[in-house]
């Protein structure tokens, strides 16, 4: 509780947390939607915001508010799958390469470097084109996770290499502690801020890439996400026709989500950083 109180003193954490809670509540509302998110012509088309349809309707005959609830839910699922799966891979690769060194390090970093030097965006587009009909929410998240771990694994490896050279590593090993004990008790606390910050960054990157792939028409467009909402609005010339509510809704949700993630990442990373903790103690 003390940690939460201290975090909430930072306006960035407080505002970011409130934004995320509101977006999560919006996503949860999708389970109570009176409309099918896939069916067309369920309501009158192209109506501006009103008491009956608070965010208006689109050219497909769908209520924009209820479509947005499904869009934010699905985009969050894609981003969480990409972020969590890629974190597992990045942490395992980074810890193994940094601690073991030698052949293990060269092989793992060779694979990571191979993913880093390829034109990532073009490869993602090519793979998405080949798997377009299979680009469901889960598969999109897994595809982004496959290409999203390499840089962070190298960053985590650098941190482990630094920790391995410190005196407490040799002291712990000479004291008879196991490698697992050393990693869990000594290395993990130092790397948690880095892991968390890379997780948030990867989630934000996944949201952006999903939007780009959707605008290019390389995902299942019938599945509502922030990206597919934008794609349909652009394709149906929403701005040209003056249907600003259709395109403004996913744009606003995307900006709010990315700002919230960034502020949470910065705030929590600073709180977990041992150097910042020492400064806070000294200030007291």
C-alpha positions, 0 to 999 in steps of 0.5 A: 500500500505504501508503494501505491501511495508513493506512486500516486503522488506522481501525476504521471502515474495517477493520470496514466492509471486513470486513463487505463482504467477508463479504457479497460472499463470501456473494453469491458462494456463490449460484453454487454453490447446490444449489437453484433460487432461483425454485422452490418446495417444494424442501425441507420447509417452515417448519423451524427452523435445524438442521445440515441447514438452518443458517438454516431453511426458509421457507413456500415450501419454500426453504432460507433460507441459500441464498435469502439468498445470491441476495438479497444478490447481487441487491440489491448488483447493483441498488444498484451499477447505481443508484449507478454510473449515477447517479454518471456523470450527476451528475458530468457534469451537476455539472461542466458546470453548474459550469464552463460556467455561463450557459445550460448551468448554468440548463438543467441545474440546471432539470432537476435542480431539477425532479426535486428538487421532485417527490414522489420516492417517489410518482413511483417508486411510480407508475412501478413500478406501471406497469412492474411486470412489467418491474421486473427487477434491471437495470431496477430499478437503472436506474429508481433511477439516473434519480431518484437523481442530481439532488441530488448533481449540485447538490452537485458543481456547488457544489464546481466553482463554488467551485474555478472562482473560485480563483486556480489556475484562472485561472493554469492557463488563462493558462498555456495548459492545456486545460479537460480538463487543468484538470478532470482534474488540478485539479478531480477530486482535490478532488471525489473525496471528494465523489463517493465519499461521494455514491456510497456514500450513493446505494448505501445509498439504492438498497438502501432504496428497493428494499426499500420497493418490494419490500415494496409488491409493486412489483417482480418478487417471484419474484426474490430480493432483500433486499426480496422476502425481507422481503415474502414473510416479512411476507405469510406472517406469519412473525413471527406464526407464530414463524418468526423466522429467515425475517424475521431473516435479511434484516433482519440482512443489510440492517443489516450492509450499511448500517452497512458502507457508512456506515463506509466512506464516512466513513473514506475521505472523511476520508482523501481530504479534503485538509484532513484530509491536512494535519492528518495530516502536521502530526501527524507 
